[in-house]
Amino acid sequence: MENGVKKIKIAVNGGIGFGAKLNARQLLMISKYMNEDEELELTTFQQLYLEIPEDKKEEIIEELQSVGLVCYPVGNFVKSLRTCNFCKGEEEEGMPVAKELNRRIAGIAVPFTLKVAYTGCPIGCGEPMLSDIGVMKIRDHYNLYVGGKAKGKDAEVGSLIMENLTPEELYDTVEKIIAVYSQMGKKREAFYKFIKRIGKDQLISSL
């Protein structure tokens, strides 16, 4: 609460493209809603957290979007897709598929913050095998991993559960995984713990 004005936190980024980048217009627009002594938090989800007046949320988001920024809710939601830099090109590494997957899943409410990562080739720059749900493009199809954990002494890579998916099969499967987690996950139960509790076989059979 600042001068009687209630503020809320939103997440913004430049969308999915060739690397996590912002242009001058976008930076100027973000700074418009910051005080001189405020700091901007950059998260591991390739997002910036920005506090805005709650009563002006819709018009501010519209203004941010007008310069190409993408806005997401903060909290227990599916985070925007973490991606590689698409170093070999938009079509070859599947940027349209990454954009469509992000459009379908980012911002869905879940029991606990859910990180989904995408990489356009087996090098894995987007860290899909260390994310809750990971997508790796192999030639013209997609492999799907679940249950990765990047932090802590019990960190581990995710398990491959499906191979050679078409884009439509990928969208459908990821959406179903998120739906199963939303329905069966306990409150604030991290996804990797959820996978360990129900088992990969039960997850697959539920899809």
Buried (B, 14 or more C-beta within 10 A) or exposed (E): EEEEEEBEEBBBBBBBBBEBEBEEEBBEBBEEBEEEEEEEEEEEBBBBBBBBBEEEBEEBBEBBBEBBBBBBBBEEBBBBBBBBBBEEEBEBBBBEBBBBBBBBBBBBEBBBBBBBBBBBBEEBBBBBBBBBBBBBBEEEBBBBBBBBBBEEEEEEBBBBBBEEBEBEBBBBBBBEBBBBBBEBBEEEBBBBBBBEEBEBEEBBEBB
